[in-house]
Amino acid sequence: MRADRIRNEKIRERFGIAPIADKLRETRLRWYGHVLRANEDTICKVGLDLGVPGKRPKGRPKQRWLDTLHADLKHVGVHPNEAHDRVKWRQKIRKADPATKRD
């Protein structure tokens, strides 16, 4: 067994790499902004507002994509109405890895 273990946090800190959860959040919000800016008749926008009829099964409700998205919006502190200004939206959601920002 090795006595000199290095924690993942230390490695990420050393090389300036963001945690995977932050990168995933950023990617979800980037896609959500893209969908919100799309025309009303595009398939992705229609699918976003699509409701599924029927009952949900008993027990704890499964995590839905929109539930995760709302938590991401709250975590970053942005409102969906801000997505129409693409430049500002990108600036607000890009918190994970500043090294990958485009100029």
C-alpha positions as CSV (number, residue, x, y, z in Angstrom):
1,M,0.0,0.0,0.0
2,R,1.3,3.5,-0.9
3,A,1.8,5.9,2.0
4,D,2.0,9.0,-0.3
5,R,-1.6,9.3,-1.6
6,I,-2.6,12.5,-3.2
7,R,-6.2,13.5,-2.9
8,N,-8.1,14.4,-6.1
9,E,-8.9,17.9,-4.8
10,K,-5.2,18.6,-4.5
11,I,-4.5,17.4,-8.0
12,R,-7.4,19.5,-9.4
13,E,-6.1,22.5,-7.5
14,R,-2.6,22.1,-8.6
15,F,-3.5,21.9,-12.3
16,G,-6.5,24.3,-12.2
17,I,-9.1,21.7,-13.2
18,A,-12.7,22.1,-12.0
19,P,-14.6,19.3,-10.3
20,I,-16.7,17.2,-12.7
21,A,-20.0,18.2,-11.0
22,D,-19.2,21.8,-11.8
23,K,-18.4,21.0,-15.4
24,L,-21.6,19.0,-15.8
25,R,-23.7,21.9,-14.3
26,E,-22.1,24.3,-16.7
27,T,-22.8,22.0,-19.7
28,R,-26.5,21.5,-18.7
29,L,-26.9,25.3,-18.3
30,R,-25.2,25.9,-21.7
31,W,-27.7,23.5,-23.4
32,Y,-30.6,25.0,-21.5
33,G,-29.7,28.5,-22.7
34,H,-29.4,27.2,-26.2
35,V,-32.9,25.7,-26.0
36,L,-34.4,28.8,-24.5
37,R,-33.0,31.0,-27.3
38,A,-34.4,28.6,-30.0
39,N,-37.5,29.3,-32.0
40,E,-40.8,28.2,-30.4
41,D,-41.4,25.5,-33.0
42,T,-38.1,23.6,-32.7
43,I,-38.3,20.1,-31.4
44,C,-36.0,20.7,-28.4
45,K,-38.2,23.7,-27.3
46,V,-41.4,21.7,-27.7
47,G,-39.9,18.7,-25.8
48,L,-38.9,21.0,-23.0
49,D,-42.5,21.9,-22.3
50,L,-43.9,18.5,-23.0
51,G,-45.9,17.0,-20.2
52,V,-46.3,13.2,-19.8
53,P,-49.8,12.2,-18.9
54,G,-50.4,9.6,-16.3
55,K,-49.6,8.9,-12.7
56,R,-46.1,8.7,-11.2
57,P,-45.2,5.6,-9.4
58,K,-45.3,5.3,-5.6
59,G,-42.4,6.2,-3.5
60,R,-39.9,9.0,-3.8
61,P,-40.2,10.8,-7.1
62,K,-37.3,10.2,-9.5
63,Q,-35.1,13.2,-10.2
64,R,-36.2,14.8,-13.5
65,W,-34.0,16.8,-15.8
66,L,-35.9,20.0,-15.2
67,D,-35.6,19.5,-11.4
68,T,-31.8,19.2,-11.8
69,L,-31.8,22.3,-14.0
70,H,-33.8,24.4,-11.5
71,A,-31.3,23.4,-8.8
72,D,-28.4,24.4,-11.2
73,L,-30.0,27.8,-11.9
74,K,-30.4,28.4,-8.2
75,H,-26.8,27.4,-7.5
76,V,-25.4,29.7,-10.1
77,G,-27.9,32.5,-9.3
78,V,-29.3,33.1,-12.8
79,H,-32.9,33.3,-14.1
80,P,-34.0,31.7,-17.4
81,N,-35.0,35.1,-18.8
82,E,-31.3,36.0,-18.8
83,A,-30.6,33.4,-21.5
84,H,-31.7,35.6,-24.4
85,D,-28.5,37.6,-24.0
86,R,-26.0,34.9,-24.9
87,V,-22.9,36.7,-23.9
88,K,-24.1,37.6,-20.4
89,W,-25.6,34.1,-20.0
90,R,-22.2,32.5,-20.8
91,Q,-20.4,34.8,-18.4
92,K,-22.7,33.9,-15.6
93,I,-22.8,30.2,-16.0
94,R,-19.0,29.7,-16.7
95,K,-17.8,29.3,-13.2
96,A,-16.3,25.8,-13.4
97,D,-13.1,26.2,-15.3
98,P,-11.9,29.7,-16.1
99,A,-9.0,28.3,-18.2
100,T,-11.5,27.1,-20.9
101,K,-13.2,30.4,-21.4
102,R,-13.2,31.7,-25.0
103,D,-12.4,35.4,-25.6
